[in-house]
């Protein structure tokens, strides 16, 4: 088990605006692990630096490095962080609850992220902020999918403060950065208000010190 006071700091490559970089940052913070965030902007005009492709051959963020360990893909990184480092467990011990955690993460990746962040937040909030025009058809098409995501997450949520009850787990940390963008859109706030248990979860997760500390700087 690696302690938080290991000789060399882990390095996380990515940008703080990224949902998936923030997921890893939340896991590191909840485990009490100091780390270095190495800026890599996938939207930079000059493109990705050539050296980064050695760490992520598909040119996505994040990537992770500690001593001779190199990983990419968020789910692999967060599971490694939880299992390799000391600190509070971020995965349930019971097989069924662990399966539910992985199911929720799969739903977030496959259905919620694109719909709630790109098709709703980016179109309704980010584009107008940058002087562009929202694509209303994209938003209209996304709303039914977002509703299904919220319905399913509400159905899967167990009684308690977190998605799986009383234990904060990786699925909470996976969902939180997605919801952080989603609720900035009026549609997102309106849809979330129809789900009292998820709304209470959002109040809890958005108040975590780790969540506040990892807020994007821009």
Buried (B, 14 or more C-beta within 10 A) or exposed (E): EBEBEBEEEBBBBBBBBBBBBBBBBBBBBBBBBEBEBBEBBBEEEEEBEEEBEEBBEEEBBBBBBBEEEBBBBBBEBBBBBBEBBEBEBBBBEEEEBBEBBBEBBEBBBEBBBBBBBBBBBBBBBBBEEEEEEBBEEBBEEBBEBBBBBBBBBBEBBEEBBBBBBEBBBBBBBBBBBBBBBBBBBEBBEEBBEEBEBBBEBBEBBBEBEBBEEBEBEE
